[in-house]
Amino acid sequence: MTRNMDESVVRPESTVTRRDLLASGGAILGGMAMTGQAFAQQAGGQQSGGEQTGGDPLAVSQTWAGKPFGSGLLARKVAVITGAARGIGRSIAVDMAANGADIVAIDICAKILKEQSYAVTTRDDLEETARLVQQNGRKCMQVVGDVRDIAFLRATADKAEQQFGHIDIVVANAATQHFKPLVEMEDWEFNGVIENNLIGTANTIRAFAPKMIAQGKGGRIIVLSSMQGKHGSKNMSSYSASKWGILGLMKSAALELGKYKITVNALVPGLVDTPLTHNEERWSALIGEVTANDNPPKNPTEQQAYETRAPHVPLKVGWLKPEDLAPAAVFLASDGAAMVTGASYDVTGGDNANNQS
Ligand SMILES: NC(=O)c1ccc[n+]([C@@H]2O[C@H](COP(=O)([O-])OP(=O)(O)OC[C@H]3O[C@@H](n4cnc5c(N)ncnc54)[C@H](O)[C@@H]3O)[C@@H](O)[C@H]2O)c1
């Protein structure tokens, strides 16, 4: 067991060393699927040399693996990121800082709904994000609060503007999920997820975009959807509905804010290993999804879940890591993406190739 640098949970070596897998020169990924032996090799952290092989489809990833993407792409920018204490939000914060942005890191650092089946984010997690941002030579304003509370977000926008003078980038990343068949859900289970994810994302845009409009220098807004916002999800209807809604919100905001040179785009992750998904409930659901089994094993191991899913993903990975997402966010936030708006950007290991949209 080891502590992953960019996540707060203690986990088996296996997922921590996916980079090792990539660095193995594709020997492991060369086959159609990752074998038990390969997973064991990953778990043991063994490497078979660091040379890249020409035919490896992940060779491009290997050039930046473990390092920030780009250099100075966001110099002198200020980026606000919700849900920044861990997971994908932290990874985006750190990569944006490595590219020169100061960060306003917002997180609730507490339980989100009445019941939460996965690890609750802590203030130490947010502190760790700030430490990693500062390690990259940038400032980090830590703010504990709830994106469901628009008054809190507006007050934070005022404070961020006072401290940094401007706000250039907003990443509306905070979200939760809850598993239950639709007809068995209580109001808090369905409405609560919609309120947190969809209304929380709208609140974030409504609180921060007026600052960008007033500044008159354009801006970048990135919202987090999901592949589950492009297809249905058994027993996750509230999450799926919230993520479809976020795509409609993104396109509408892009239409309205384009005249201010503010772009609005969605980052669409496939399955990513974060505290949100690193649990038996999610692994069981993904085994059910890929095997079309209504009764998947209730307590699968991480290895079982990874190996079951990997053959179905074009790039033959069971899931991604948070740092696989950050480069796309950095690009969408950069000057180079000035003409990209109203778009969704899938980072899924190829899972999106199975989808129509
Ligand atoms: N992990 C995946 O497989 C995956 C896949 C597709 C999309 N996403 C999306 O990526 C984003 C980040 O997810 P993650 O996997 O890093 O999850 P995570 O749980 O590790 O991180 C999310 C963070 O958001 C914070 N948060 C949630 N609700 C909040 C609120 N009301 N106010 C303030 N902070 C709040 C949480 O405290 C947590 O720290 C989410 O929008 C999620 O839906 C994740």
The ligand as a Gaussian input file, in Angstrom:
#p B3LYP/6-31G(d) Opt

LIG

0 1
 N      -13.740000      10.094000     -11.510000
 C      -14.401000       9.821000     -12.647000
 O      -14.414000       8.666000     -13.132000
 C      -15.136000      10.900000     -13.372000
 C      -15.638000      10.597000     -14.644000
 C      -16.339000      11.568000     -15.346000
 C      -16.521000      12.815000     -14.792000
 N      -16.013000      13.089000     -13.551000
 C      -16.250000      14.420000     -13.010000
 O      -15.023000      15.020000     -12.655000
 C      -15.236000      15.928000     -11.574000
 C      -14.276000      15.622000     -10.446000
 O      -14.550000      14.309000      -9.962000
 P      -13.516000      13.454000      -9.115000
 O      -13.588000      12.094000      -9.644000
 O      -12.226000      14.152000      -9.001000
 O      -14.274000      13.423000      -7.692000
 P      -13.766000      13.691000      -6.204000
 O      -14.882000      13.300000      -5.306000
 O      -12.452000      13.052000      -5.963000
 O      -13.557000      15.285000      -6.200000
 C      -14.658000      16.132000      -6.274000
 C      -14.465000      17.250000      -5.264000
 O      -15.593000      18.129000      -5.381000
 C      -15.957000      18.560000      -4.097000
 N      -17.366000      18.968000      -4.084000
 C      -18.444000      18.211000      -4.415000
 N      -19.563000      18.905000      -4.216000
 C      -19.206000      20.135000      -3.768000
 C      -19.913000      21.298000      -3.413000
 N      -21.245000      21.312000      -3.359000
 N      -19.231000      22.414000      -3.084000
 C      -17.866000      22.402000      -3.097000
 N      -17.139000      21.317000      -3.376000
 C      -17.803000      20.188000      -3.723000
 C      -15.724000      17.331000      -3.218000
 O      -15.595000      17.679000      -1.854000
 C      -14.459000      16.739000      -3.826000
 O      -13.298000      17.214000      -3.158000
 C      -16.711000      15.777000     -11.211000
 O      -17.451000      16.760000     -11.882000
 C      -17.063000      14.424000     -11.751000
 O      -18.448000      14.277000     -12.014000
 C      -15.330000      12.159000     -12.827000

